[in-house]
Amino acid sequence: MRLILRSLGCSFEVQVPIEGVGRVDFLVEGWLIIECDSREHHSSWDEQRRDRRRDQAAASLGYATYRPIAEDIMWRPELVRAAVFGLRSTR
């Protein structure tokens, strides 16, 4: 994910704590949260419900959240890159 963000010229921070949300994988340009999801930590309904509530809390603070899956980051990075590019173009 770092390489994708760098290829787009994004400024970002890693493992950023956000009050009311928790620690996020990436905070891009101060407004876009990127959480890299894998089956290992996000497959059960309880885990997915927790993630959605965190996203909801982040949205209430003005953040947008994007959750690419690990296999796309590794094997289809062009899709992830296009998604981040599209999200950034809205700002």
PDB file of N, CA, C and O in Angstrom:
ATOM      1  N   MET A   1       0.832  -1.185   0.000  1.00  0.00           N
ATOM      2  CA  MET A   1       0.000   0.000   0.000  1.00  0.00           C
ATOM      3  C   MET A   1       0.876   1.248   0.000  1.00  0.00           C
ATOM      4  O   MET A   1       0.556   2.239  -0.657  1.00  0.00           O
ATOM      5  N   ARG A   2       1.967   1.198   0.728  1.00  0.00           N
ATOM      6  CA  ARG A   2       2.874   2.349   0.751  1.00  0.00           C
ATOM      7  C   ARG A   2       3.382   2.675  -0.644  1.00  0.00           C
ATOM      8  O   ARG A   2       3.448   3.844  -1.024  1.00  0.00           O
ATOM      9  N   LEU A   3       3.742   1.651  -1.407  1.00  0.00           N
ATOM     10  CA  LEU A   3       4.249   1.879  -2.758  1.00  0.00           C
ATOM     11  C   LEU A   3       3.181   2.488  -3.661  1.00  0.00           C
ATOM     12  O   LEU A   3       3.470   3.368  -4.471  1.00  0.00           O
ATOM     13  N   ILE A   4       1.960   2.018  -3.515  1.00  0.00           N
ATOM     14  CA  ILE A   4       0.860   2.584  -4.305  1.00  0.00           C
ATOM     15  C   ILE A   4       0.675   4.059  -3.971  1.00  0.00           C
ATOM     16  O   ILE A   4       0.564   4.896  -4.867  1.00  0.00           O
ATOM     17  N   LEU A   5       0.643   4.372  -2.681  1.00  0.00           N
ATOM     18  CA  LEU A   5       0.461   5.766  -2.267  1.00  0.00           C
ATOM     19  C   LEU A   5       1.616   6.638  -2.748  1.00  0.00           C
ATOM     20  O   LEU A   5       1.402   7.758  -3.211  1.00  0.00           O
ATOM     21  N   ARG A   6       2.828   6.128  -2.638  1.00  0.00           N
ATOM     22  CA  ARG A   6       3.990   6.896  -3.122  1.00  0.00           C
ATOM     23  C   ARG A   6       3.918   7.116  -4.620  1.00  0.00           C
ATOM     24  O   ARG A   6       4.261   8.195  -5.102  1.00  0.00           O
ATOM     25  N   SER A   7       3.472   6.101  -5.373  1.00  0.00           N
ATOM     26  CA  SER A   7       3.385   6.239  -6.831  1.00  0.00           C
ATOM     27  C   SER A   7       2.389   7.321  -7.246  1.00  0.00           C
ATOM     28  O   SER A   7       2.490   7.882  -8.336  1.00  0.00           O
ATOM     29  N   LEU A   8       1.432   7.607  -6.375  1.00  0.00           N
ATOM     30  CA  LEU A   8       0.447   8.653  -6.641  1.00  0.00           C
ATOM     31  C   LEU A   8       0.868  10.010  -6.085  1.00  0.00           C
ATOM     32  O   LEU A   8       0.168  11.006  -6.268  1.00  0.00           O
ATOM     33  N   GLY A   9       2.005  10.044  -5.412  1.00  0.00           N
ATOM     34  CA  GLY A   9       2.476  11.296  -4.824  1.00  0.00           C
ATOM     35  C   GLY A   9       1.701  11.726  -3.595  1.00  0.00           C
ATOM     36  O   GLY A   9       1.663  12.910  -3.260  1.00  0.00           O
ATOM     37  N   CYS A  10       1.082  10.767  -2.922  1.00  0.00           N
ATOM     38  CA  CYS A  10       0.285  11.074  -1.729  1.00  0.00           C
ATOM     39  C   CYS A  10       1.183  11.327  -0.524  1.00  0.00           C
ATOM     40  O   CYS A  10       2.227  10.696  -0.359  1.00  0.00           O
ATOM     41  N   SER A  11       0.755  12.252   0.300  1.00  0.00           N
ATOM     42  CA  SER A  11       1.378  12.363   1.617  1.00  0.00           C
ATOM     43  C   SER A  11       0.518  11.530   2.565  1.00  0.00           C
ATOM     44  O   SER A  11      -0.711  11.587   2.514  1.00  0.00           O
ATOM     45  N   PHE A  12       1.171  10.765   3.422  1.00  0.00           N
ATOM     46  CA  PHE A  12       0.420   9.874   4.302  1.00  0.00           C
ATOM     47  C   PHE A  12       1.196   9.591   5.566  1.00  0.00           C
ATOM     48  O   PHE A  12       2.416   9.745   5.627  1.00  0.00           O
ATOM     49  N   GLU A  13       0.442   9.165   6.589  1.00  0.00           N
ATOM     50  CA  GLU A  13       1.003   8.706   7.851  1.00  0.00           C
ATOM     51  C   GLU A  13       0.546   7.270   8.057  1.00  0.00           C
ATOM     52  O   GLU A  13      -0.495   6.857   7.546  1.00  0.00           O
ATOM     53  N   VAL A  14       1.333   6.519   8.806  1.00  0.00           N
ATOM     54  CA  VAL A  14       1.060   5.105   9.045  1.00  0.00           C
ATOM     55  C   VAL A  14       0.722   4.888  10.516  1.00  0.00           C
ATOM     56  O   VAL A  14       1.334   5.487  11.401  1.00  0.00           O
ATOM     57  N   GLN A  15      -0.260   4.022  10.766  1.00  0.00           N
ATOM     58  CA  GLN A  15      -0.667   3.649  12.128  1.00  0.00           C
ATOM     59  C   GLN A  15      -0.986   4.882  12.979  1.00  0.00           C
ATOM     60  O   GLN A  15      -0.356   5.136  14.006  1.00  0.00           O
ATOM     61  N   VAL A  16      -1.974   5.629  12.521  1.00  0.00           N
ATOM     62  CA  VAL A  16      -2.350   6.887  13.162  1.00  0.00           C
ATOM     63  C   VAL A  16      -3.510   6.663  14.127  1.00  0.00           C
ATOM     64  O   VAL A  16      -4.544   6.126  13.732  1.00  0.00           O
ATOM     65  N   PRO A  17      -3.352   7.067  15.385  1.00  0.00           N
ATOM     66  CA  PRO A  17      -4.480   6.969  16.315  1.00  0.00           C
ATOM     67  C   PRO A  17      -5.444   8.135  16.096  1.00  0.00           C
ATOM     68  O   PRO A  17      -5.026   9.290  16.016  1.00  0.00           O
ATOM     69  N   ILE A  18      -6.731   7.825  15.999  1.00  0.00           N
ATOM     70  CA  ILE A  18      -7.766   8.847  15.862  1.00  0.00           C
ATOM     71  C   ILE A  18      -8.755   8.625  16.996  1.00  0.00           C
ATOM     72  O   ILE A  18      -9.340   7.550  17.127  1.00  0.00           O
ATOM     73  N   GLU A  19      -8.930   9.645  17.803  1.00  0.00           N
ATOM     74  CA  GLU A  19      -9.808   9.520  18.959  1.00  0.00           C
ATOM     75  C   GLU A  19     -11.224   9.175  18.531  1.00  0.00           C
ATOM     76  O   GLU A  19     -11.784   9.814  17.640  1.00  0.00           O
ATOM     77  N   GLY A  20     -11.799   8.167  19.166  1.00  0.00           N
ATOM     78  CA  GLY A  20     -13.145   7.724  18.851  1.00  0.00           C
ATOM     79  C   GLY A  20     -13.200   6.685  17.738  1.00  0.00           C
ATOM     80  O   GLY A  20     -14.246   6.087  17.489  1.00  0.00           O
ATOM     81  N   VAL A  21     -12.062   6.473  17.067  1.00  0.00           N
ATOM     82  CA  VAL A  21     -11.991   5.508  15.961  1.00  0.00           C
ATOM     83  C   VAL A  21     -11.002   4.400  16.291  1.00  0.00           C
ATOM     84  O   VAL A  21     -11.291   3.219  16.100  1.00  0.00           O
ATOM     85  N   GLY A  22      -9.847   4.786  16.783  1.00  0.00           N
ATOM     86  CA  GLY A  22      -8.764   3.850  17.058  1.00  0.00           C
ATOM     87  C   GLY A  22      -7.624   4.075  16.087  1.00  0.00           C
ATOM     88  O   GLY A  22      -7.596   5.072  15.366  1.00  0.00           O
ATOM     89  N   ARG A  23      -6.697   3.156  16.072  1.00  0.00           N
ATOM     90  CA  ARG A  23      -5.519   3.265  15.203  1.00  0.00           C
ATOM     91  C   ARG A  23      -5.902   2.816  13.791  1.00  0.00           C
ATOM     92  O   ARG A  23      -6.474   1.743  13.604  1.00  0.00           O
ATOM     93  N   VAL A  24      -5.576   3.660  12.794  1.00  0.00           N
ATOM     94  CA  VAL A  24      -5.877   3.337  11.398  1.00  0.00           C
ATOM     95  C   VAL A  24      -4.581   3.013  10.665  1.00  0.00           C
ATOM     96  O   VAL A  24      -3.516   3.520  11.016  1.00  0.00           O
ATOM     97  N   ASP A  25      -4.679   2.169   9.648  1.00  0.00           N
ATOM     98  CA  ASP A  25      -3.479   1.747   8.917  1.00  0.00           C
ATOM     99  C   ASP A  25      -2.784   2.920   8.239  1.00  0.00           C
ATOM    100  O   ASP A  25      -1.576   3.101   8.391  1.00  0.00           O
ATOM    101  N   PHE A  26      -3.545   3.719   7.489  1.00  0.00           N
ATOM    102  CA  PHE A  26      -2.984   4.875   6.787  1.00  0.00           C
ATOM    103  C   PHE A  26      -3.944   6.042   6.894  1.00  0.00           C
ATOM    104  O   PHE A  26      -5.161   5.872   6.819  1.00  0.00           O
ATOM    105  N   LEU A  27      -3.381   7.234   7.072  1.00  0.00           N
ATOM    106  CA  LEU A  27      -4.149   8.464   6.970  1.00  0.00           C
ATOM    107  C   LEU A  27      -3.520   9.254   5.831  1.00  0.00           C
ATOM    108  O   LEU A  27      -2.381   9.710   5.928  1.00  0.00           O
ATOM    109  N   VAL A  28      -4.274   9.408   4.757  1.00  0.00           N
ATOM    110  CA  VAL A  28      -3.775  10.035   3.537  1.00  0.00           C
ATOM    111  C   VAL A  28      -4.267  11.473   3.480  1.00  0.00           C
ATOM    112  O   VAL A  28      -5.468  11.743   3.498  1.00  0.00           O
ATOM    113  N   GLU A  29      -3.309  12.385   3.410  1.00  0.00           N
ATOM    114  CA  GLU A  29      -3.578  13.810   3.232  1.00  0.00           C
ATOM    115  C   GLU A  29      -4.569  14.368   4.248  1.00  0.00           C
ATOM    116  O   GLU A  29      -5.284  15.332   3.976  1.00  0.00           O
ATOM    117  N   GLY A  30      -4.595  13.746   5.418  1.00  0.00           N
ATOM    118  CA  GLY A  30      -5.383  14.262   6.527  1.00  0.00           C
ATOM    119  C   GLY A  30      -6.872  13.986   6.481  1.00  0.00           C
ATOM    120  O   GLY A  30      -7.592  14.397   7.391  1.00  0.00           O
ATOM    121  N   TRP A  31      -7.366  13.296   5.441  1.00  0.00           N
ATOM    122  CA  TRP A  31      -8.819  13.091   5.346  1.00  0.00           C
ATOM    123  C   TRP A  31      -9.237  11.688   4.923  1.00  0.00           C
ATOM    124  O   TRP A  31     -10.372  11.284   5.174  1.00  0.00           O
ATOM    125  N   LEU A  32      -8.347  10.945   4.290  1.00  0.00           N
ATOM    126  CA  LEU A  32      -8.706   9.624   3.770  1.00  0.00           C
ATOM    127  C   LEU A  32      -8.043   8.534   4.614  1.00  0.00           C
ATOM    128  O   LEU A  32      -6.817   8.442   4.685  1.00  0.00           O
ATOM    129  N   ILE A  33      -8.863   7.728   5.239  1.00  0.00           N
ATOM    130  CA  ILE A  33      -8.374   6.585   6.006  1.00  0.00           C
ATOM    131  C   ILE A  33      -8.342   5.385   5.074  1.00  0.00           C
ATOM    132  O   ILE A  33      -9.319   5.102   4.380  1.00  0.00           O
ATOM    133  N   ILE A  34      -7.221   4.684   5.059  1.00  0.00           N
ATOM    134  CA  ILE A  34      -7.135   3.431   4.317  1.00  0.00           C
ATOM    135  C   ILE A  34      -6.845   2.325   5.313  1.00  0.00           C
ATOM    136  O   ILE A  34      -5.849   2.356   6.037  1.00  0.00           O
ATOM    137  N   GLU A  35      -7.738   1.350   5.333  1.00  0.00           N
ATOM    138  CA  GLU A  35      -7.600   0.181   6.190  1.00  0.00           C
ATOM    139  C   GLU A  35      -7.407  -1.029   5.290  1.00  0.00           C
ATOM    140  O   GLU A  35      -8.291  -1.357   4.499  1.00  0.00           O
ATOM    141  N   CYS A  36      -6.282  -1.687   5.397  1.00  0.00           N
ATOM    142  CA  CYS A  36      -5.950  -2.848   4.564  1.00  0.00           C
ATOM    143  C   CYS A  36      -6.520  -4.104   5.222  1.00  0.00           C
ATOM    144  O   CYS A  36      -6.059  -4.530   6.281  1.00  0.00           O
ATOM    145  N   ASP A  37      -7.514  -4.679   4.587  1.00  0.00           N
ATOM    146  CA  ASP A  37      -8.244  -5.806   5.184  1.00  0.00           C
ATOM    147  C   ASP A  37      -7.794  -7.146   4.609  1.00  0.00           C
ATOM    148  O   ASP A  37      -7.481  -7.267   3.425  1.00  0.00           O
ATOM    149  N   SER A  38      -7.771  -8.138   5.481  1.00  0.00           N
ATOM    150  CA  SER A  38      -7.469  -9.511   5.071  1.00  0.00           C
ATOM    151  C   SER A  38      -8.482 -10.444   5.726  1.00  0.00           C
ATOM    152  O   SER A  38      -9.162 -10.068   6.681  1.00  0.00           O
ATOM    153  N   ARG A  39      -8.572 -11.634   5.216  1.00  0.00           N
ATOM    154  CA  ARG A  39      -9.499 -12.619   5.770  1.00  0.00           C
ATOM    155  C   ARG A  39      -9.159 -12.940   7.225  1.00  0.00           C
ATOM    156  O   ARG A  39     -10.051 -13.197   8.033  1.00  0.00           O
ATOM    157  N   GLU A  40      -7.885 -12.925   7.550  1.00  0.00           N
ATOM    158  CA  GLU A  40      -7.435 -13.300   8.892  1.00  0.00           C
ATOM    159  C   GLU A  40      -8.075 -12.465   9.993  1.00  0.00           C
ATOM    160  O   GLU A  40      -8.407 -12.988  11.056  1.00  0.00           O
ATOM    161  N   HIS A  41      -8.250 -11.162   9.741  1.00  0.00           N
ATOM    162  CA  HIS A  41      -8.745 -10.278  10.802  1.00  0.00           C
ATOM    163  C   HIS A  41     -10.104  -9.650  10.509  1.00  0.00           C
ATOM    164  O   HIS A  41     -10.598  -8.844  11.297  1.00  0.00           O
ATOM    165  N   HIS A  42     -10.708 -10.014   9.384  1.00  0.00           N
ATOM    166  CA  HIS A  42     -11.944  -9.324   9.016  1.00  0.00           C
ATOM    167  C   HIS A  42     -13.003 -10.251   8.434  1.00  0.00           C
ATOM    168  O   HIS A  42     -13.857  -9.800   7.671  1.00  0.00           O
ATOM    169  N   SER A  43     -12.966 -11.523   8.775  1.00  0.00           N
ATOM    170  CA  SER A  43     -13.886 -12.468   8.139  1.00  0.00           C
ATOM    171  C   SER A  43     -15.166 -12.725   8.933  1.00  0.00           C
ATOM    172  O   SER A  43     -16.193 -13.058   8.342  1.00  0.00           O
ATOM    173  N   SER A  44     -15.130 -12.582  10.228  1.00  0.00           N
ATOM    174  CA  SER A  44     -16.341 -12.874  11.003  1.00  0.00           C
ATOM    175  C   SER A  44     -17.282 -11.676  10.998  1.00  0.00           C
ATOM    176  O   SER A  44     -16.864 -10.539  10.777  1.00  0.00           O
ATOM    177  N   TRP A  45     -18.548 -11.948  11.242  1.00  0.00           N
ATOM    178  CA  TRP A  45     -19.523 -10.870  11.299  1.00  0.00           C
ATOM    179  C   TRP A  45     -19.173  -9.885  12.420  1.00  0.00           C
ATOM    180  O   TRP A  45     -19.326  -8.677  12.241  1.00  0.00           O
ATOM    181  N   ASP A  46     -18.710 -10.378  13.567  1.00  0.00           N
ATOM    182  CA  ASP A  46     -18.335  -9.482  14.663  1.00  0.00           C
ATOM    183  C   ASP A  46     -17.223  -8.526  14.235  1.00  0.00           C
ATOM    184  O   ASP A  46     -17.262  -7.339  14.561  1.00  0.00           O
ATOM    185  N   GLU A  47     -16.237  -9.040  13.507  1.00  0.00           N
ATOM    186  CA  GLU A  47     -15.132  -8.192  13.034  1.00  0.00           C
ATOM    187  C   GLU A  47     -15.620  -7.189  11.988  1.00  0.00           C
ATOM    188  O   GLU A  47     -15.212  -6.028  12.001  1.00  0.00           O
ATOM    189  N   GLN A  48     -16.478  -7.632  11.097  1.00  0.00           N
ATOM    190  CA  GLN A  48     -17.011  -6.726  10.084  1.00  0.00           C
ATOM    191  C   GLN A  48     -17.893  -5.648  10.705  1.00  0.00           C
ATOM    192  O   GLN A  48     -17.855  -4.490  10.288  1.00  0.00           O
ATOM    193  N   ARG A  49     -18.676  -6.026  11.688  1.00  0.00           N
ATOM    194  CA  ARG A  49     -19.521  -5.054  12.392  1.00  0.00           C
ATOM    195  C   ARG A  49     -18.653  -4.014  13.106  1.00  0.00           C
ATOM    196  O   ARG A  49     -18.947  -2.819  13.064  1.00  0.00           O
ATOM    197  N   ARG A  50     -17.589  -4.472  13.756  1.00  0.00           N
ATOM    198  CA  ARG A  50     -16.657  -3.546  14.414  1.00  0.00           C
ATOM    199  C   ARG A  50     -16.058  -2.574  13.395  1.00  0.00           C
ATOM    200  O   ARG A  50     -15.979  -1.373  13.651  1.00  0.00           O
ATOM    201  N   ASP A  51     -15.636  -3.096  12.237  1.00  0.00           N
ATOM    202  CA  ASP A  51     -15.055  -2.251  11.198  1.00  0.00           C
ATOM    203  C   ASP A  51     -16.044  -1.200  10.708  1.00  0.00           C
ATOM    204  O   ASP A  51     -15.682  -0.035  10.541  1.00  0.00           O
ATOM    205  N   ARG A  52     -17.270  -1.599  10.481  1.00  0.00           N
ATOM    206  CA  ARG A  52     -18.287  -0.654  10.000  1.00  0.00           C
ATOM    207  C   ARG A  52     -18.597   0.425  11.035  1.00  0.00           C
ATOM    208  O   ARG A  52     -18.847   1.578  10.684  1.00  0.00           O
ATOM    209  N   ARG A  53     -18.580   0.049  12.285  1.00  0.00           N
ATOM    210  CA  ARG A  53     -18.817   1.053  13.332  1.00  0.00           C
ATOM    211  C   ARG A  53     -17.647   2.028  13.427  1.00  0.00           C
ATOM    212  O   ARG A  53     -17.841   3.218  13.676  1.00  0.00           O
ATOM    213  N   ARG A  54     -16.438   1.520  13.227  1.00  0.00           N
ATOM    214  CA  ARG A  54     -15.268   2.410  13.199  1.00  0.00           C
ATOM    215  C   ARG A  54     -15.368   3.365  12.014  1.00  0.00           C
ATOM    216  O   ARG A  54     -15.080   4.554  12.149  1.00  0.00           O
ATOM    217  N   ASP A  55     -15.775   2.850  10.850  1.00  0.00           N
ATOM    218  CA  ASP A  55     -15.944   3.695   9.665  1.00  0.00           C
ATOM    219  C   ASP A  55     -17.005   4.764   9.905  1.00  0.00           C
ATOM    220  O   ASP A  55     -16.853   5.913   9.492  1.00  0.00           O
ATOM    221  N   GLN A  56     -18.076   4.368  10.576  1.00  0.00           N
ATOM    222  CA  GLN A  56     -19.142   5.313  10.909  1.00  0.00           C
ATOM    223  C   GLN A  56     -18.640   6.401  11.841  1.00  0.00           C
ATOM    224  O   GLN A  56     -18.956   7.576  11.651  1.00  0.00           O
ATOM    225  N   ALA A  57     -17.866   6.025  12.839  1.00  0.00           N
ATOM    226  CA  ALA A  57     -17.294   7.011  13.764  1.00  0.00           C
ATOM    227  C   ALA A  57     -16.349   7.956  13.014  1.00  0.00           C
ATOM    228  O   ALA A  57     -16.344   9.162  13.264  1.00  0.00           O
ATOM    229  N   ALA A  58     -15.549   7.403  12.092  1.00  0.00           N
ATOM    230  CA  ALA A  58     -14.634   8.229  11.303  1.00  0.00           C
ATOM    231  C   ALA A  58     -15.412   9.209  10.426  1.00  0.00           C
ATOM    232  O   ALA A  58     -15.038  10.376  10.309  1.00  0.00           O
ATOM    233  N   ALA A  59     -16.489   8.734   9.814  1.00  0.00           N
ATOM    234  CA  ALA A  59     -17.305   9.609   8.962  1.00  0.00           C
ATOM    235  C   ALA A  59     -17.902  10.754   9.772  1.00  0.00           C
ATOM    236  O   ALA A  59     -18.004  11.877   9.278  1.00  0.00           O
ATOM    237  N   SER A  60     -18.294  10.476  11.005  1.00  0.00           N
ATOM    238  CA  SER A  60     -18.873  11.539  11.840  1.00  0.00           C
ATOM    239  C   SER A  60     -17.849  12.620  12.162  1.00  0.00           C
ATOM    240  O   SER A  60     -18.206  13.741  12.525  1.00  0.00           O
ATOM    241  N   LEU A  61     -16.564  12.269  12.026  1.00  0.00           N
ATOM    242  CA  LEU A  61     -15.488  13.242  12.253  1.00  0.00           C
ATOM    243  C   LEU A  61     -14.997  13.868  10.942  1.00  0.00           C
ATOM    244  O   LEU A  61     -14.064  14.670  10.954  1.00  0.00           O
ATOM    245  N   GLY A  62     -15.615  13.508   9.822  1.00  0.00           N
ATOM    246  CA  GLY A  62     -15.264  14.098   8.544  1.00  0.00           C
ATOM    247  C   GLY A  62     -14.267  13.326   7.698  1.00  0.00           C
ATOM    248  O   GLY A  62     -13.785  13.836   6.686  1.00  0.00           O
ATOM    249  N   TYR A  63     -13.952  12.100   8.102  1.00  0.00           N
ATOM    250  CA  TYR A  63     -13.019  11.271   7.341  1.00  0.00           C
ATOM    251  C   TYR A  63     -13.783  10.381   6.354  1.00  0.00           C
ATOM    252  O   TYR A  63     -14.930  10.004   6.597  1.00  0.00           O
ATOM    253  N   ALA A  64     -13.136  10.062   5.257  1.00  0.00           N
ATOM    254  CA  ALA A  64     -13.626   9.032   4.335  1.00  0.00           C
ATOM    255  C   ALA A  64     -12.758   7.801   4.565  1.00  0.00           C
ATOM    256  O   ALA A  64     -11.578   7.923   4.894  1.00  0.00           O
ATOM    257  N   THR A  65     -13.340   6.615   4.394  1.00  0.00           N
ATOM    258  CA  THR A  65     -12.594   5.376   4.606  1.00  0.00           C
ATOM    259  C   THR A  65     -12.658   4.513   3.360  1.00  0.00           C
ATOM    260  O   THR A  65     -13.716   4.341   2.754  1.00  0.00           O
ATOM    261  N   TYR A  66     -11.503   3.972   2.989  1.00  0.00           N
ATOM    262  CA  TYR A  66     -11.401   3.016   1.880  1.00  0.00           C
ATOM    263  C   TYR A  66     -10.749   1.763   2.442  1.00  0.00           C
ATOM    264  O   TYR A  66      -9.741   1.843   3.144  1.00  0.00           O
ATOM    265  N   ARG A  67     -11.331   0.592   2.129  1.00  0.00           N
ATOM    266  CA  ARG A  67     -10.852  -0.686   2.662  1.00  0.00           C
ATOM    267  C   ARG A  67     -10.481  -1.644   1.531  1.00  0.00           C
ATOM    268  O   ARG A  67     -11.278  -2.518   1.190  1.00  0.00           O
ATOM    269  N   PRO A  68      -9.298  -1.502   0.944  1.00  0.00           N
ATOM    270  CA  PRO A  68      -8.890  -2.483  -0.060  1.00  0.00           C
ATOM    271  C   PRO A  68      -8.553  -3.801   0.615  1.00  0.00           C
ATOM    272  O   PRO A  68      -8.099  -3.826   1.759  1.00  0.00           O
ATOM    273  N   ILE A  69      -8.776  -4.895  -0.099  1.00  0.00           N
ATOM    274  CA  ILE A  69      -8.433  -6.199   0.460  1.00  0.00           C
ATOM    275  C   ILE A  69      -6.992  -6.555   0.090  1.00  0.00           C
ATOM    276  O   ILE A  69      -6.472  -6.140  -0.946  1.00  0.00           O
ATOM    277  N   ALA A  70      -6.377  -7.325   0.961  1.00  0.00           N
ATOM    278  CA  ALA A  70      -4.952  -7.646   0.824  1.00  0.00           C
ATOM    279  C   ALA A  70      -4.620  -8.258  -0.529  1.00  0.00           C
ATOM    280  O   ALA A  70      -3.597  -7.914  -1.120  1.00  0.00           O
ATOM    281  N   GLU A  71      -5.465  -9.161  -1.035  1.00  0.00           N
ATOM    282  CA  GLU A  71      -5.135  -9.807  -2.311  1.00  0.00           C
ATOM    283  C   GLU A  71      -5.141  -8.810  -3.465  1.00  0.00           C
ATOM    284  O   GLU A  71      -4.385  -8.978  -4.422  1.00  0.00           O
ATOM    285  N   ASP A  72      -5.977  -7.778  -3.395  1.00  0.00           N
ATOM    286  CA  ASP A  72      -5.946  -6.753  -4.447  1.00  0.00           C
ATOM    287  C   ASP A  72      -4.705  -5.874  -4.329  1.00  0.00           C
ATOM    288  O   ASP A  72      -4.116  -5.484  -5.336  1.00  0.00           O
ATOM    289  N   ILE A  73      -4.318  -5.570  -3.115  1.00  0.00           N
ATOM    290  CA  ILE A  73      -3.098  -4.780  -2.917  1.00  0.00           C
ATOM    291  C   ILE A  73      -1.897  -5.531  -3.505  1.00  0.00           C
ATOM    292  O   ILE A  73      -1.039  -4.935  -4.155  1.00  0.00           O
ATOM    293  N   MET A  74      -1.852  -6.826  -3.270  1.00  0.00           N
ATOM    294  CA  MET A  74      -0.714  -7.630  -3.732  1.00  0.00           C
ATOM    295  C   MET A  74      -0.788  -7.996  -5.210  1.00  0.00           C
ATOM    296  O   MET A  74       0.225  -7.923  -5.906  1.00  0.00           O
ATOM    297  N   TRP A  75      -1.955  -8.387  -5.705  1.00  0.00           N
ATOM    298  CA  TRP A  75      -2.064  -8.994  -7.028  1.00  0.00           C
ATOM    299  C   TRP A  75      -2.803  -8.141  -8.054  1.00  0.00           C
ATOM    300  O   TRP A  75      -2.743  -8.425  -9.250  1.00  0.00           O
ATOM    301  N   ARG A  76      -3.494  -7.109  -7.605  1.00  0.00           N
ATOM    302  CA  ARG A  76      -4.212  -6.216  -8.517  1.00  0.00           C
ATOM    303  C   ARG A  76      -4.006  -4.759  -8.095  1.00  0.00           C
ATOM    304  O   ARG A  76      -4.972  -4.013  -7.941  1.00  0.00           O
ATOM    305  N   PRO A  77      -2.760  -4.361  -7.910  1.00  0.00           N
ATOM    306  CA  PRO A  77      -2.504  -3.017  -7.396  1.00  0.00           C
ATOM    307  C   PRO A  77      -3.043  -1.906  -8.289  1.00  0.00           C
ATOM    308  O   PRO A  77      -3.322  -0.807  -7.810  1.00  0.00           O
ATOM    309  N   GLU A  78      -3.192  -2.183  -9.587  1.00  0.00           N
ATOM    310  CA  GLU A  78      -3.722  -1.153 -10.486  1.00  0.00           C
ATOM    311  C   GLU A  78      -5.163  -0.792 -10.125  1.00  0.00           C
ATOM    312  O   GLU A  78      -5.572   0.353 -10.312  1.00  0.00           O
ATOM    313  N   LEU A  79      -5.939  -1.753  -9.610  1.00  0.00           N
ATOM    314  CA  LEU A  79      -7.311  -1.469  -9.178  1.00  0.00           C
ATOM    315  C   LEU A  79      -7.332  -0.601  -7.930  1.00  0.00           C
ATOM    316  O   LEU A  79      -8.136   0.324  -7.814  1.00  0.00           O
ATOM    317  N   VAL A  80      -6.448  -0.908  -7.008  1.00  0.00           N
ATOM    318  CA  VAL A  80      -6.353  -0.135  -5.770  1.00  0.00           C
ATOM    319  C   VAL A  80      -5.858   1.278  -6.081  1.00  0.00           C
ATOM    320  O   VAL A  80      -6.370   2.261  -5.546  1.00  0.00           O
ATOM    321  N   ARG A  81      -4.864   1.358  -6.946  1.00  0.00           N
ATOM    322  CA  ARG A  81      -4.326   2.668  -7.345  1.00  0.00           C
ATOM    323  C   ARG A  81      -5.422   3.519  -7.985  1.00  0.00           C
ATOM    324  O   ARG A  81      -5.551   4.702  -7.672  1.00  0.00           O
ATOM    325  N   ALA A  82      -6.211   2.924  -8.877  1.00  0.00           N
ATOM    326  CA  ALA A  82      -7.298   3.658  -9.536  1.00  0.00           C
ATOM    327  C   ALA A  82      -8.337   4.130  -8.519  1.00  0.00           C
ATOM    328  O   ALA A  82      -8.869   5.233  -8.641  1.00  0.00           O
ATOM    329  N   ALA A  83      -8.624   3.303  -7.527  1.00  0.00           N
ATOM    330  CA  ALA A  83      -9.608   3.689  -6.503  1.00  0.00           C
ATOM    331  C   ALA A  83      -9.096   4.872  -5.682  1.00  0.00           C
ATOM    332  O   ALA A  83      -9.840   5.819  -5.429  1.00  0.00           O
ATOM    333  N   VAL A  84      -7.842   4.823  -5.268  1.00  0.00           N
ATOM    334  CA  VAL A  84      -7.279   5.933  -4.481  1.00  0.00           C
ATOM    335  C   VAL A  84      -7.236   7.196  -5.354  1.00  0.00           C
ATOM    336  O   VAL A  84      -7.563   8.287  -4.886  1.00  0.00           O
ATOM    337  N   PHE A  85      -6.838   7.047  -6.598  1.00  0.00           N
ATOM    338  CA  PHE A  85      -6.793   8.186  -7.521  1.00  0.00           C
ATOM    339  C   PHE A  85      -8.182   8.812  -7.634  1.00  0.00           C
ATOM    340  O   PHE A  85      -8.326  10.032  -7.555  1.00  0.00           O
ATOM    341  N   GLY A  86      -9.201   7.975  -7.819  1.00  0.00           N
ATOM    342  CA  GLY A  86     -10.563   8.473  -7.927  1.00  0.00           C
ATOM    343  C   GLY A  86     -11.038   9.182  -6.672  1.00  0.00           C
ATOM    344  O   GLY A  86     -11.668  10.236  -6.753  1.00  0.00           O
ATOM    345  N   LEU A  87     -10.741   8.613  -5.515  1.00  0.00           N
ATOM    346  CA  LEU A  87     -11.135   9.259  -4.265  1.00  0.00           C
ATOM    347  C   LEU A  87     -10.448  10.612  -4.104  1.00  0.00           C
ATOM    348  O   LEU A  87     -11.078  11.587  -3.694  1.00  0.00           O
ATOM    349  N   ARG A  88      -9.174  10.671  -4.422  1.00  0.00           N
ATOM    350  CA  ARG A  88      -8.440  11.949  -4.300  1.00  0.00           C
ATOM    351  C   ARG A  88      -8.965  12.987  -5.256  1.00  0.00           C
ATOM    352  O   ARG A  88      -8.938  14.179  -4.948  1.00  0.00           O
ATOM    353  N   SER A  89      -9.443  12.565  -6.411  1.00  0.00           N
ATOM    354  CA  SER A  89      -9.915  13.536  -7.402  1.00  0.00           C
ATOM    355  C   SER A  89     -11.219  14.218  -6.967  1.00  0.00           C
ATOM    356  O   SER A  89     -11.619  15.225  -7.550  1.00  0.00           O
ATOM    357  N   THR A  90     -11.872  13.670  -5.949  1.00  0.00           N
ATOM    358  CA  THR A  90     -13.101  14.284  -5.452  1.00  0.00           C
ATOM    359  C   THR A  90     -12.825  15.434  -4.503  1.00  0.00           C
ATOM    360  O   THR A  90     -13.742  16.178  -4.156  1.00  0.00           O
ATOM    361  N   ARG A  91     -11.579  15.595  -4.077  1.00  0.00           N
ATOM    362  CA  ARG A  91     -11.238  16.664  -3.131  1.00  0.00           C
ATOM    363  C   ARG A  91     -10.599  17.819  -3.839  1.00  0.00           C
ATOM    364  O   ARG A  91     -10.245  18.813  -3.204  1.00  0.00           O
TER     365      ARG A  91
END
